[in-house]
Amino acid sequence: MLEVALAHVRYGFPIVALRPRDKAPAVSGWQGIELGEADVRAYWGAHPAANVGLRCGATGFVALDLDGDEWVAWALDHLPATPLRTVSGSGHGGHLIYRWPVGVPIAKRRLSVAGLPDSRIDKGHVHKGGDLYGDGVQVVLPGSVHPSGGVYRWAHEGPLPALDTVPFFDLAWLDGLSPAAPAVPAATRPAPSTSSSTSSQVKRASAWMAKRDGAIQGCGGDLHTFVTACELVHGFGLSDGEALAQLVAWNARCVPPWSEADLRVKVRSARTSGQGGAKPDRGGETTDREALRTGAASWRAEVQASTSSHDDDRSFFDDEPAPAPTPTKQRRAPADGGARLSFPVKAKGKPVADHSLNTAALLKHYGVTVGYNLMRHTLEIECPTFRPNAERAANATLSWVENRAADHGLGRRCVYPHLVELAREVHPVLDWVQAAPWDGVDRIEALIDTLHL
């Protein structure tokens, strides 16, 4: 069994030692034990008959435990295919193994489907059914021996497929079922960044992502991906794991595709940059993100056309703050003592429309600049009249902008997604390199002076 265990570790499975011809873990505390090749050689060298199991959950994998041919047939008909399908040593049932975002908790979930047996124990009798295995649960891997003497095996012939071809499991696939336990128990549910969303949120996000264009390198792909991640975590309210699963599926349309590590960074940056912001309105004018981007581009073009002194590559954020327009009827005066702004986009039945053009006018009035740092993957908001402390400066500036929006009748919840849409891409190093011609050694020496060896 040593070679079996080594093969599973080399493939990338987080394994656990099981008792010989058994499904039970052989050691206590196995949930937190990570086994490398040296550990495998040591343990299986001393216990050559030990079975091999897969640790499920936040380790990076989930498994559907399917007892009986009825459940296997249902899963193959109703769920997306995975190349990692096992057949039980008993000859009936098996497991479907999918990837799951590392570090995101997911609890065991009992499945209930009309016409299929439930997995439960009733008066000492075990009813075979279907379960989704997550944290704290292990499944037996192929090569191990069933108590009956049969050997667990893969359903396919030949070598295992590349790990990146294994799909991420999506809880939305279980819509319509009646789980006996939540995906993440309330007692262990982490902060908002990892809490599970409702199935309707995931379903709406999936429908939106199905129509979302892929990111293209050299055509604003970095910002496009960041905006997509922001929409998933703030607009649809997905957890980090759910957002990552959506991005991984969408990644096939990107040119070139992102690595999974890069997508994790995008989700983390979207979550961090959005602290202090609110979720965008999911109805009305703010639902069509592409329309907002088009509107912002039109606004830039109008301002640039009316300002002859601008260079072609400058945006309306480079203008001097515009003078306050004629005061309008207001419910409260802005905190800075000025008059309320008159915004370009009106709304029926509302004082001010939640529109990116209105947010752009607010930023222009206060001289606020917004950039998306291509090196740090974060939004950078600067205002000449507000200088926060260095600690949590980005969140403080965002809150200041939201307060100014509220002063002028704009909803706070619309500000952050509009900033994402309106941000200019900024690359500090590239901008510095291109700031002046390289016409001698002076610039090279200046660059060397900035380096700390």
C-alpha positions in Angstrom: 0.0 0.0 0.0 3.1 2.3 0.3 3.2 2.9 -3.5 -0.6 3.7 -3.5 -0.2 6.3 -0.7 2.8 7.9 -2.5 1.0 8.1 -5.8 -1.9 9.9 -4.1 0.4 12.4 -2.3 2.3 13.1 -5.5 -1.0 13.8 -7.3 -1.9 16.5 -4.7 -4.3 14.7 -2.5 -4.3 15.5 1.3 -4.3 11.9 2.5 -5.0 10.2 5.9 -4.0 6.8 7.1 -6.9 4.4 7.6 -7.1 1.1 9.4 -6.5 -2.0 7.2 -9.6 -3.1 5.4 -11.5 -0.3 7.1 -12.8 3.3 6.5 -11.9 4.6 10.0 -8.8 6.8 10.5 -5.8 5.0 12.0 -4.6 7.9 14.2 -6.3 10.5 16.4 -6.1 14.2 15.4 -5.9 13.2 11.7 -7.9 16.3 10.6 -4.9 18.5 11.2 -2.1 16.2 10.1 -0.5 16.8 6.7 1.5 13.9 5.3 4.4 14.5 3.0 6.4 11.7 1.1 8.7 11.2 4.0 5.8 10.8 6.4 4.2 8.4 4.1 7.3 6.2 3.8 7.7 6.2 7.5 4.1 5.3 8.4 3.3 2.8 5.6 6.7 1.3 6.0 5.6 0.3 9.5 2.0 -0.3 8.6 2.0 -1.7 5.0 -1.6 -2.9 5.1 -3.1 0.5 6.1 -5.7 1.9 3.7 -5.5 5.4 2.2 -8.1 8.1 2.7 -8.7 11.6 1.4 -9.2 14.5 3.9 -12.2 16.5 2.6 -13.3 20.1 3.1 -11.0 23.2 3.5 -8.1 21.0 2.5 -9.1 21.6 -1.1 -11.5 18.7 -2.0 -15.1 17.6 -1.4 -16.7 14.3 -2.2 -20.1 13.1 -2.9 -20.6 9.8 -1.1 -23.1 7.7 -3.2 -24.3 4.5 -1.6 -25.9 2.3 -4.2 -26.4 2.4 -8.0 -29.5 4.6 -7.8 -27.6 7.5 -6.3 -24.7 7.0 -8.7 -27.1 7.2 -11.7 -28.8 10.3 -10.3 -25.4 12.1 -9.8 -24.2 11.3 -13.2 -27.4 12.6 -14.8 -27.8 15.8 -12.7 -24.3 17.0 -11.8 -21.4 18.3 -13.9 -18.9 15.5 -14.7 -15.7 15.1 -12.7 -12.8 12.9 -13.9 -12.3 11.8 -10.3 -14.9 9.1 -9.9 -14.3 6.1 -7.7 -16.0 2.7 -7.5 -16.5 1.1 -4.1 -14.7 -2.1 -3.2 -18.2 -3.6 -2.6 -19.0 -3.1 -6.3 -21.9 -0.7 -5.6 -21.7 3.0 -5.1 -18.7 5.2 -5.0 -17.5 8.8 -4.8 -17.4 11.8 -7.1 -14.5 14.0 -6.1 -14.4 17.8 -6.9 -12.0 20.5 -6.0 -13.0 23.1 -3.3 -11.2 26.4 -2.4 -8.5 25.8 0.1 -9.1 27.3 3.5 -12.9 27.7 2.9 -14.9 25.6 5.4 -17.7 23.4 4.3 -19.6 20.9 6.5 -21.0 17.5 5.7 -24.4 17.8 4.0 -27.0 15.0 3.8 -28.8 14.9 0.4 -32.5 14.3 0.0 -33.9 13.5 -3.5 -37.5 12.4 -4.1 -37.6 8.7 -5.0 -34.1 7.9 -3.7 -33.2 6.4 -0.3 -32.0 8.8 2.5 -28.7 8.3 4.3 -29.8 7.9 7.9 -29.8 5.4 10.8 -33.2 4.3 11.9 -33.5 1.9 14.9 -30.1 0.6 14.2 -30.6 0.1 10.5 -28.4 2.1 8.1 -30.3 3.5 5.2 -27.9 4.1 2.3 -28.2 7.4 0.5 -26.1 10.4 -0.7 -24.0 12.8 1.2 -21.7 15.7 0.4 -18.5 15.3 2.5 -16.7 18.3 3.8 -14.7 19.2 6.9 -13.9 16.5 9.3 -14.8 13.7 6.9 -12.6 11.3 4.9 -13.3 9.0 2.0 -11.4 5.9 1.0 -9.2 6.3 -2.1 -8.6 3.8 -4.9 -6.1 1.1 -4.1 -7.4 0.6 -0.6 -9.2 -2.7 0.4 -12.9 -2.9 1.3 -13.9 -5.0 4.4 -15.3 -7.5 1.9 -11.9 -7.9 0.3 -12.7 -6.0 -2.9 -10.4 -3.2 -4.0 -11.5 0.4 -4.5 -10.7 1.6 -8.0 -11.1 4.6 -10.4 -14.0 4.4 -12.7 -11.8 5.3 -15.7 -8.8 3.4 -17.1 -5.3 4.9 -17.4 -3.5 7.7 -15.5 -5.2 10.3 -13.4 -6.1 13.5 -15.3 -4.3 16.8 -14.6 -5.6 18.2 -11.4 -6.5 21.6 -13.0 -9.1 19.7 -15.2 -11.1 18.8 -12.1 -14.0 21.2 -11.6 -14.6 23.2 -8.5 -17.8 22.1 -6.7 -20.6 24.7 -6.8 -23.2 24.5 -4.0 -25.8 25.9 -6.5 -25.7 22.5 -8.1 -27.7 21.2 -5.1 -30.6 23.7 -5.6 -33.9 22.1 -5.1 -32.6 19.5 -2.7 -33.3 19.4 1.0 -30.0 19.3 2.9 -30.2 18.2 6.5 -27.3 20.4 7.4 -26.1 23.8 6.2 -22.9 24.1 4.1 -21.2 25.9 6.9 -22.6 25.5 10.5 -23.5 28.8 12.2 -21.2 27.9 15.1 -18.1 27.7 12.9 -19.1 30.3 10.3 -16.2 32.7 9.7 -16.2 36.4 9.0 -18.2 37.6 6.0 -15.4 37.0 3.6 -16.0 33.2 3.8 -19.6 32.8 4.8 -21.7 30.9 2.3 -24.3 32.8 0.2 -27.9 31.7 -0.5 -28.4 29.5 -3.6 -30.3 32.4 -5.3 -27.3 34.6 -5.0 -25.0 32.0 -6.5 -27.5 31.3 -9.2 -27.7 35.0 -10.2 -24.0 35.3 -10.1 -23.6 32.3 -12.3 -26.0 33.7 -14.9 -24.2 37.0 -14.9 -20.8 35.4 -15.3 -22.1 33.3 -18.2 -22.5 36.5 -20.1 -19.4 38.2 -18.8 -16.6 38.7 -21.5 -13.3 37.2 -20.6 -10.3 39.4 -19.7 -7.8 40.1 -22.5 -4.2 40.9 -21.8 -3.2 44.4 -23.0 -6.8 45.5 -23.2 -7.5 46.4 -19.6 -7.7 42.7 -18.6 -6.3 43.2 -15.1 -8.8 45.9 -14.2 -11.6 43.9 -15.9 -10.8 40.9 -13.8 -10.6 43.0 -10.6 -14.0 44.6 -11.4 -15.5 41.1 -12.0 -14.2 39.9 -8.6 -15.6 43.1 -6.9 -19.0 42.4 -8.4 -19.0 38.8 -7.2 -18.0 39.6 -3.6 -19.8 43.0 -3.1 -22.5 43.0 -5.8 -23.7 39.4 -5.4 -22.5 39.0 -1.8 -20.6 35.7 -2.5 -18.1 34.2 -0.1 -14.4 34.2 -1.2 -14.7 30.5 -2.1 -17.8 30.9 -4.1 -16.3 33.9 -5.9 -13.2 32.0 -6.7 -15.2 29.1 -8.1 -17.0 31.5 -10.4 -13.8 33.1 -11.6 -12.1 29.7 -12.2 -15.0 28.7 -14.5 -15.0 32.1 -16.2 -11.2 31.9 -16.6 -11.5 29.7 -19.7 -12.6 32.8 -21.7 -9.6 34.9 -20.6 -6.7 35.4 -22.9 -4.3 34.2 -21.6 -6.0 32.4 -18.7 -5.1 33.5 -15.2 -3.4 31.1 -12.8 -5.5 30.0 -9.8 -3.1 31.9 -7.5 -3.7 35.1 -9.4 -7.5 34.7 -9.1 -7.1 34.2 -5.4 -5.2 37.5 -5.2 -8.0 39.2 -7.2 -10.7 37.9 -4.8 -8.7 38.9 -1.7 -7.9 42.4 -3.2 -11.6 42.9 -4.0 -12.6 41.9 -0.5 -10.0 44.1 1.2 -10.4 47.1 -1.1 -14.2 47.0 -0.5 -14.0 47.3 3.3 -16.0 50.3 4.4 -18.0 50.2 1.1 -21.4 48.8 0.7 -23.0 46.4 -1.8 -24.1 48.0 -5.0 -27.8 48.3 -5.8 -28.9 45.2 -7.7 -31.8 46.9 -9.4 -32.5 49.8 -11.7 -29.7 51.6 -13.4 -26.8 49.9 -11.6 -27.5 46.3 -12.8 -25.8 46.7 -16.2 -22.1 47.1 -15.4 -21.2 47.4 -19.1 -23.6 50.2 -19.5 -22.0 52.0 -16.6 -18.6 51.6 -18.1 -19.9 52.9 -21.5 -21.5 55.9 -19.7 -18.3 56.7 -17.9 -16.3 56.6 -21.1 -18.8 58.9 -22.8 -18.5 61.3 -19.8 -14.7 61.3 -20.2 -15.0 62.0 -23.9 -17.4 64.9 -23.3 -15.1 66.5 -20.8 -12.0 66.0 -22.9 -13.7 67.5 -25.9 -14.6 70.6 -24.0 -11.1 71.2 -22.6 -8.6 72.0 -25.3 -5.7 72.2 -22.9 -5.8 68.5 -22.1 -3.3 65.9 -23.4 -5.0 63.0 -25.2 -4.1 60.5 -22.5 -5.5 62.4 -19.6 -9.0 61.8 -18.1 -11.5 64.1 -16.5 -10.0 63.3 -13.1 -7.0 65.5 -14.1 -9.3 68.6 -14.3 -9.3 71.2 -11.6 -12.4 70.9 -9.3 -15.4 72.5 -11.0 -17.1 75.4 -9.2 -20.2 74.6 -7.3 -23.3 75.0 -9.5 -26.5 76.9 -8.5 -27.8 75.7 -5.2 -30.8 73.3 -5.4 -33.5 72.6 -2.9 -31.8 70.4 -0.2 -32.7 68.5 2.8 -29.4 69.2 4.5 -26.3 71.2 3.7 -23.1 69.4 2.7 -20.6 69.2 5.6 -18.1 71.4 3.7 -20.6 74.3 3.7 -21.0 74.3 0.0 -24.2 74.0 -2.1 -25.6 70.8 -3.3 -24.5 69.7 -6.7 -26.7 69.4 -9.7 -26.0 66.0 -11.3 -26.2 65.1 -15.0 -28.4 62.0 -14.6 -31.8 62.5 -13.2 -34.1 59.8 -11.7 -37.8 59.5 -11.5 -39.2 59.6 -8.0 -35.7 59.9 -6.5 -33.7 63.0 -5.5 -30.6 61.7 -7.3 -30.0 58.7 -9.6 -27.4 56.1 -8.5 -25.4 56.4 -11.7 -21.7 56.4 -12.4 -21.8 59.7 -14.2 -23.2 61.3 -11.0 -20.4 59.8 -9.0 -17.9 61.1 -11.5 -19.3 64.6 -11.2 -19.0 64.3 -7.4 -15.3 63.2 -7.7 -14.6 66.0 -10.1 -16.1 68.6 -7.8 -13.9 67.6 -4.9 -10.8 66.9 -7.0 -10.8 63.2 -6.1 -8.6 60.9 -8.2 -9.2 57.2 -8.3 -6.7 54.7 -9.7 -6.4 51.0 -9.9 -2.8 50.0 -9.0 -1.7 47.2 -11.3 1.1 46.3 -9.0 -0.8 46.1 -5.7 -4.2 45.2 -7.2 -6.0 47.8 -5.1 -8.0 50.9 -5.6 -6.1 54.1 -4.6 -8.3 57.1 -3.7 -6.8 60.5 -3.2 -8.4 63.8 -2.2 -6.6 67.1 -1.8 -8.8 68.3 1.0 -8.7 65.1 3.1 -5.5 63.6 4.6 -6.2 60.5 6.7 -3.7 58.8 9.0 -1.5 56.2 7.3 -3.3 53.4 9.0 -6.3 52.3 7.1 -6.0 55.3 4.8 -7.8 53.8 1.9 -10.8 52.9 3.9 -10.9 56.3 5.6 -10.8 58.1 2.2 -13.5 55.8 0.9 -15.7 56.6 3.9 -15.0 60.3 3.3 -16.1 60.1 -0.3 -19.2 58.2 0.8 -20.1 60.9 3.3 -19.7 63.6 0.6 -22.0 61.5 -1.6 -24.6 61.3 1.1 -24.3 65.1 1.6 -25.3 65.7 -2.0 -28.1 63.1 -2.1 -26.3 60.2 -3.6 -26.7 56.8 -2.0 -23.7 55.5 -0.1 -24.2 52.0 -1.6 -23.5 53.2 -5.1 -20.2 54.8 -4.5 -17.7 51.9 -4.3 -18.8 50.0 -7.5 -18.8 53.3 -9.4 -15.3 54.0 -8.2 -14.2 50.6 -9.6 -15.8 51.4 -12.9 -14.2 54.9 -13.1 -10.7 54.0 -11.9 -7.8 54.6 -14.2 -5.1 51.9 -14.4 -1.9 52.9 -12.7 1.5 51.2 -12.8 3.9 53.2 -10.6 7.1 51.8 -12.0 6.1 52.0 -15.7 4.7 55.5 -15.2 8.0 56.6 -13.7 10.0 55.0 -16.5 7.9 56.7 -19.2 7.8 60.1 -17.4 10.9 61.4 -19.3 13.0 60.3 -22.2 16.1 58.1 -21.5 18.6 60.5 -23.1 21.7 59.7 -21.1 23.0 58.2 -17.9 21.2 60.7 -15.6 18.0 58.8 -15.6 19.7 55.5 -15.1 21.7 56.9 -12.1 18.5 58.3 -10.7 16.8 54.9 -11.0 19.8 53.3 -9.2 19.6 55.8 -6.4 16.0 54.7 -5.7 17.1 51.1 -5.2 17.9 49.7 -1.8 20.4 46.9 -2.0 
